[in-house]
Amino acid sequence: MTKTRVTFTIDPEDAERLRQAAKQAGMTVSAYIESRVLASVEQDEAIASVFRDADAATNAAYAAADAAIWPEPEPLTSERKAELDVVLERFLGKVRRSA
C-alpha cells in the first residue's frame, strides 16, 4: 500500500516527548503519529455521525428564528428612496462640515 507523506512542525520539546511516547509504545514515531491521529479522526467522525441529525435540526431552528426575527426587507419604492437620500445628504453634509 502506498503512503502519502505529511509534514508538520512542532516545538523541539514536544518532538522529544513524541519520540519518548512512540518508544514506550514500541512503535516508530511515524507509526505512533498515524495511529493516534487516525484514532482521533475516527472519534471525531463517530461524534459527528451521532450528532448529525441534531446539528441539522439546530441549524434549521436557528435559520427559522433568524427569518422570523429578521425578515427580508421589502424593496424601497423610488419615493421612499428619494426621501432617504435627502436625509442622508443632510446628515453627511453636517458630518463633512464638522470634520
Contacts in CASP RR format, 6 or more apart in sequence:
PFRMAT RR
TARGET T0000
AUTHOR 0000-0000-0000
METHOD contacts of the structure
MODEL  1
MTKTRVTFTIDPEDAERLRQAAKQAGMTVSAYIESRVLASVEQDEAIASV
FRDADAATNAAYAAADAAIWPEPEPLTSERKAELDVVLERFLGKVRRSA
10 18 0 8 1.000
18 29 0 8 1.000
18 32 0 8 1.000
18 33 0 8 1.000
19 29 0 8 1.000
21 32 0 8 1.000
22 28 0 8 1.000
22 29 0 8 1.000
22 31 0 8 1.000
22 32 0 8 1.000
22 33 0 8 1.000
25 32 0 8 1.000
27 35 0 8 1.000
48 55 0 8 1.000
76 84 0 8 1.000
END
